[in-house]
Amino acid sequence: MASTSLDSAGGEVVLVTGGSGFIGQHLLIHLLRERSNLGIKEIRSLDILPFENKIDIPQAEELKIFVGDFCEQKSIAVQDAFKDVNCVFHCAALVSIEYPPDFAELDRVNVNGTSAIVDLCVQHNVKRLVYTSCASVCLVPFKGYSTFTIVINQTESKALTPTFNAQDTTDFDKSFLIPGYTSSKLRGETIVLNSNGALLSNQKDYLETVAIRPPLTYGEGDMKFVPQVFEYLSGRGFSYPRIAGAGGKQQLVYAGNVAWGHLCAYKTLKATPKAIAGLPVFITDDTPINDVTRFIQKMALLGGQFKVNLTFWYLPHFLFFILSFLAELFIQLLYPVTKFKLKHSLRAIGSFTASVLFFNRLRASIHMDYVPLIEPEEAALQSARWYAQWWEKHSAEKRRK
């Protein structure tokens, strides 16, 4: 779907990897809306799946679509996608907290694939690379040994992340409360940030990179968070299990604001790259900080589909974590024979819901002039409507089966 209305003379070419994915779709909306202000002449999408307009992207027909696996950097589709590109937004990733983790596939996509993106940028003289990381890279045990973490109003320089040791990736993964996924994302982030200043193949320009770290993200197109919780609750009388323990509070962010943060990073790399080049940046908004349970209840209430209640029983976090550890140990021991996996790590869920997570976006505000574009009330309503529509469609499909 090549555009005929984009100006072919002047302007930049930008590429979004994972254009059919969650953050990628929201980013394409902002790029299409702001392309004149940003001086963009062509917007490209690269995804392993054929492009699908999942959230009613306006003027989606004006995108230039490429279908290919960026891990296979020598493929014709991938090479064509990178030709004459000025900036790459690397949003594509394998998002999975299954247990046991598929370490090989996580490495292939999130680590080796990210390295391939950097190589492609150098090869094709791409000057700017904006990487979609995640704030969960800071989800490490509080004081090094607990089953939860506490991050209160911390900036990027204060929020702890493990130091990667290439000689022992197993111990590195054990440094996180979410196994597999978070370590692969931090390794990918490290590759991107360490490549800042790399000499491009033209031998005159240098690559400028930045990593965007959003917390748990919600909004239209989300298939990994709220829809999966709804699906779980639907088989249990819409009763949310009380397993978080006292004090668990999590910061969430709307996908539209995360995408807007990517554009602010792009503009900053063009205007004042030294301000953020080679650095991670937290992108948050003003979504109220509360436990995930309350947020799920709010989404269900605003969507008008059903009411979510809390279970009458209560399981202390530490007890839930011990039971989860034993269950996962049993599953891991039997996995070579059964090949059975949990869709979500029980320990990861327990640790996340018991943690206090509040990130400070001072760097984004000062150096990228980032201000959340969508207010919390609007974000909540838009998201709840989309979740309600998804649930209606999903329920109808289940009834037909």
C-alpha positions in Angstrom: 0.0 0.0 0.0 2.2 2.8 -1.2 1.0 6.3 -0.7 0.5 8.6 -3.6 -0.1 11.7 -1.5 3.2 11.9 0.3 5.6 14.4 -1.0 8.4 12.6 -2.7 10.8 15.6 -2.6 12.4 16.4 0.8 11.5 15.2 4.2 12.5 12.1 6.1 11.7 8.4 5.8 10.8 6.6 9.1 10.3 2.9 9.7 8.3 1.3 12.5 9.1 -2.4 13.2 6.1 -4.2 14.7 3.7 -1.9 12.9 0.9 -4.5 13.4 1.7 -4.7 17.1 0.3 -2.8 20.1 2.6 0.1 20.5 3.4 0.1 16.8 -0.2 0.8 15.9 -0.5 3.8 18.2 2.8 5.1 16.9 1.6 4.9 13.3 -1.4 7.0 14.3 0.8 9.8 15.7 3.2 9.6 12.8 0.4 10.0 10.2 -1.2 12.9 12.1 2.1 14.7 12.8 4.1 13.9 9.6 3.8 17.5 8.2 5.0 19.0 11.5 7.8 16.5 11.7 9.0 16.8 8.1 8.3 13.2 7.3 7.7 12.2 3.6 7.2 8.5 4.0 6.1 6.2 6.8 7.0 2.5 6.6 5.8 -0.5 8.6 7.8 -3.7 8.9 6.2 -6.7 10.6 6.5 -10.5 10.4 2.7 -10.6 9.9 0.7 -8.9 7.1 -0.4 -5.4 8.2 -3.7 -5.2 9.9 -5.4 -2.0 11.0 -6.5 -3.1 14.4 -7.4 0.3 16.0 -8.9 2.3 13.1 -5.7 4.1 12.1 -6.7 7.0 9.9 -5.1 7.2 6.5 -3.5 3.8 7.0 -3.6 3.3 3.2 -0.8 5.9 3.0 1.6 3.6 4.8 4.2 1.7 2.9 4.0 -1.9 4.1 6.8 -4.5 4.3 6.3 -8.1 5.5 9.4 -9.8 6.8 11.3 -11.1 9.8 13.9 -8.5 10.9 15.9 -11.3 12.5 16.7 -12.4 8.9 18.4 -9.2 8.1 19.6 -10.3 4.6 16.0 -11.0 3.4 14.8 -8.9 0.5 11.8 -7.5 2.4 13.9 -6.3 5.3 16.7 -4.9 3.1 14.1 -2.9 1.1 12.4 -1.7 4.2 15.6 -0.1 5.5 16.6 1.6 2.2 16.9 5.4 2.6 15.5 5.4 6.1 16.4 8.2 8.4 14.9 6.9 11.7 13.9 3.5 12.9 11.4 3.0 15.7 12.1 -0.6 16.9 8.8 -1.6 18.6 8.7 -5.2 17.6 9.4 -7.8 20.3 8.4 -11.1 21.7 6.3 -10.3 24.8 5.9 -13.4 26.9 5.9 -14.3 30.5 5.1 -18.0 30.1 6.7 -20.6 32.3 9.0 -22.3 31.6 10.3 -19.4 29.4 11.3 -20.0 25.8 14.8 -18.6 26.3 15.9 -19.5 22.8 13.1 -17.6 21.1 13.3 -14.7 23.5 17.0 -14.4 22.6 16.4 -14.8 18.9 13.8 -12.0 18.7 14.6 -9.6 21.6 18.4 -9.9 21.8 19.8 -11.2 18.4 17.0 -9.5 16.5 17.8 -6.2 18.2 21.4 -6.6 17.3 20.3 -7.2 13.7 18.4 -3.9 13.8 21.5 -2.1 14.9 23.5 -3.7 12.1 20.9 -2.8 9.5 20.9 0.8 10.7 24.7 1.0 10.3 24.6 -0.7 6.9 21.9 1.6 5.6 23.2 4.8 7.2 20.1 5.2 9.5 21.0 8.1 11.8 18.5 7.6 14.6 17.1 4.5 16.4 14.4 4.7 19.0 14.0 1.5 20.9 10.9 0.3 22.8 12.2 -1.1 26.1 10.1 -1.5 29.2 10.2 -0.4 32.8 10.0 -4.0 34.0 13.8 -4.1 33.4 13.8 -2.5 36.9 11.7 -5.2 38.4 14.4 -6.7 40.6 14.1 -8.1 44.2 13.9 -5.3 46.8 17.3 -5.2 48.6 18.4 -8.1 46.5 16.5 -11.0 48.1 12.7 -10.3 48.5 9.9 -11.5 46.4 8.7 -8.0 45.3 10.3 -4.7 44.4 9.8 -1.1 45.5 10.4 1.7 43.0 9.1 5.1 44.4 9.5 8.2 42.2 12.9 7.0 40.9 14.6 8.4 37.8 16.5 6.3 35.3 19.8 6.7 37.2 18.3 5.7 40.5 16.1 2.7 39.5 18.3 -0.3 39.6 18.9 -2.7 36.7 21.2 -5.7 36.9 24.6 -5.5 35.1 24.7 -7.9 32.2 27.4 -10.5 32.3 27.8 -12.1 28.9 29.7 -15.0 30.5 26.7 -16.1 32.6 23.2 -15.3 31.2 21.6 -17.8 33.6 22.5 -15.8 36.8 21.6 -12.6 34.9 18.1 -13.9 34.3 17.7 -14.9 38.0 18.3 -11.2 38.9 14.7 -10.4 37.7 11.3 -11.1 39.3 9.9 -11.9 35.8 12.0 -14.7 34.3 13.1 -14.7 30.7 11.3 -11.7 29.2 12.7 -8.9 31.3 16.3 -10.1 31.0 16.0 -10.3 27.2 14.6 -6.8 27.0 17.4 -5.3 29.1 20.0 -7.1 27.0 18.3 -5.7 23.9 18.3 -2.2 25.5 21.9 -2.5 26.3 22.8 -3.4 22.7 20.9 -0.4 21.5 22.4 2.1 24.0 25.9 0.8 23.6 25.6 1.3 19.8 25.1 5.0 20.3 27.9 6.8 18.4 28.5 3.9 16.1 30.1 5.0 12.8 27.7 4.4 9.9 28.8 2.7 6.7 29.1 6.0 4.8 32.1 6.7 7.2 30.9 10.2 8.0 27.7 10.0 10.2 27.1 8.4 13.5 24.1 6.4 14.9 22.1 8.1 17.7 20.0 5.9 19.9 17.6 6.1 22.8 15.5 3.5 24.8 12.0 4.3 25.9 10.9 2.6 29.1 7.1 2.5 29.6 5.5 0.8 32.6 2.6 -1.7 32.1 0.7 -0.4 29.2 -3.0 -0.4 28.4 -5.2 0.9 25.6 -6.7 0.0 22.2 -5.0 -3.0 20.6 -3.8 -4.4 23.9 -4.0 -8.2 23.8 -1.5 -9.2 26.5 -2.9 -7.5 29.6 -6.6 -6.6 30.1 -8.1 -9.0 27.6 -6.2 -12.0 29.1 -7.4 -10.9 32.6 -11.0 -10.7 31.4 -10.6 -14.2 29.8 -9.3 -15.6 33.1 -12.1 -14.0 35.2 -14.8 -15.1 32.8 -14.3 -18.7 33.9 -14.3 -17.8 37.6 -17.5 -15.8 38.0 -15.6 -12.6 37.4 -14.1 -12.7 40.9 -10.6 -11.3 41.1 -8.3 -13.4 43.4 -6.8 -11.4 46.4 -3.1 -12.5 46.3 -1.3 -9.2 46.2 -0.7 -8.7 49.9 -0.7 -5.3 51.6 0.7 -2.3 49.8 0.9 -3.4 46.2 0.6 -0.3 43.9 1.5 -0.2 40.2 1.9 2.6 37.7 0.2 2.1 34.4 0.5 4.2 31.2 -1.8 4.6 28.2 -0.4 3.3 24.9 -1.2 6.6 23.0 1.0 8.5 25.4 3.8 5.9 25.1 3.7 6.4 21.3 3.7 10.2 21.8 6.9 9.7 23.9 8.5 8.0 21.0 7.8 11.0 18.8 9.2 13.3 21.4 12.4 11.2 21.4 12.5 11.4 17.6 12.2 15.2 17.7 14.9 15.5 20.4 17.3 13.3 18.5 16.9 15.6 15.5 17.2 18.9 17.4 19.4 18.2 20.5 20.7 14.6 20.3 23.2 15.0 23.1 20.3 15.5 25.6 19.1 11.9 25.4 21.4 10.0 23.0 22.6 6.7 24.6 20.2 6.9 27.5 17.0 5.1 28.7 13.9 7.3 29.3 10.9 6.6 31.4 7.6 7.5 29.7 4.6 7.7 32.1 1.4 9.7 32.2 -1.1 10.7 34.8 -3.1 7.4 35.0 -3.9 7.1 38.7 -1.5 4.8 40.6 -3.4 2.0 42.1 -3.3 -1.8 42.3 -4.0 -3.6 39.1 -7.2 -5.1 40.6 -8.8 -1.7 40.8 -7.8 -0.8 37.3 -9.4 -4.0 35.9 -12.6 -3.3 37.8 -12.6 0.2 36.3 -12.2 -1.1 32.8 -15.0 -3.6 33.2 -17.3 -0.9 34.8 -16.6 1.7 32.1 -17.1 -0.8 29.4 -20.4 -1.9 30.8 -19.9 -5.6 30.0 -19.7 -7.1 33.5 -18.8 -6.3 37.1 -15.6 -7.6 38.7 -15.7 -8.5 42.4 -12.9 -9.5 44.7 -12.9 -13.0 46.1 -14.1 -13.4 49.7 -10.9 -15.4 50.5 -7.4 -13.8 50.9 -4.1 -15.4 50.3 -1.0 -13.6 51.7 1.6 -12.8 49.1 4.4 -14.8 50.7 2.2 -17.9 50.9 1.1 -17.4 47.2 4.7 -17.0 46.2 5.8 -20.2 47.9 2.9 -22.2 46.4 3.8 -20.7 43.0 7.4 -21.6 43.4 6.6 -25.2 44.2 4.1 -25.4 41.3 6.6 -24.0 38.8 9.3 -26.3 40.1 7.1 -29.3 39.5 6.1 -28.1 36.0 9.8 -27.5 35.1 10.8 -30.9 36.3 8.1 -32.6 34.2 8.4 -30.3 31.2 10.9 -32.6 29.2 8.1 -35.2 29.3 4.8 -33.3 29.4 5.8 -30.2 27.4 3.2 -28.4 29.5 3.6 -24.7 30.1 1.9 -22.0 32.1 0.6 -19.2 30.0 1.9 -16.8 32.7 4.5 -17.3 35.4 2.7 -17.5 38.7 5.7 -16.0 40.5 5.9 -13.1 38.1 2.2 -12.3 38.6 2.6 -12.5 42.4 5.7 -10.4 42.5 4.3 -7.7 40.2 1.0 -7.4 42.0 2.8 -7.1 45.4 5.3 -4.5 44.2 5.2 -0.7 44.5 6.1 0.8 41.1 6.2 4.6 40.5 8.7 5.9 37.9 9.8 9.6 37.6 9.6 11.0 34.1 11.8 14.0 34.8 14.3 13.2 32.0 11.5 13.0 29.4 9.9 16.2 30.7 13.1 18.3 30.8 15.1 16.9 27.8 12.4 15.8 25.5 9.7 18.4 26.3 7.4 15.4 26.9 3.9 16.1 28.3 1.2 13.4 28.1 -1.0 14.0 25.1 -4.1 12.2 26.3 -5.7 12.9 29.7 -6.4 10.0 32.1 -10.2 10.2 31.8 -10.1 10.2 28.0 -7.6 7.4 27.9 -9.7 5.3 30.3 -12.9 5.8 28.3 -11.3 5.1 25.0 -9.6 2.0 26.3 -12.7 0.7 28.1 -14.8 1.1 24.9 -12.2 -0.9 22.9 -12.0 -3.6 25.6 -15.8 -3.8 25.6 -16.0 -4.2 21.8 -13.3 -6.8 22.0 -15.1 -8.7 24.7 -18.4 -8.7 22.7 -16.6 -10.1 19.7 -14.6 -12.6 21.6 -17.7 -13.8 23.5 -19.6 -14.2 20.3 -16.8 -16.3 18.8 -16.7 -18.5 21.8 -20.5 -19.1 21.6 -20.2 -20.1 18.0 -17.6 -22.7 18.8 
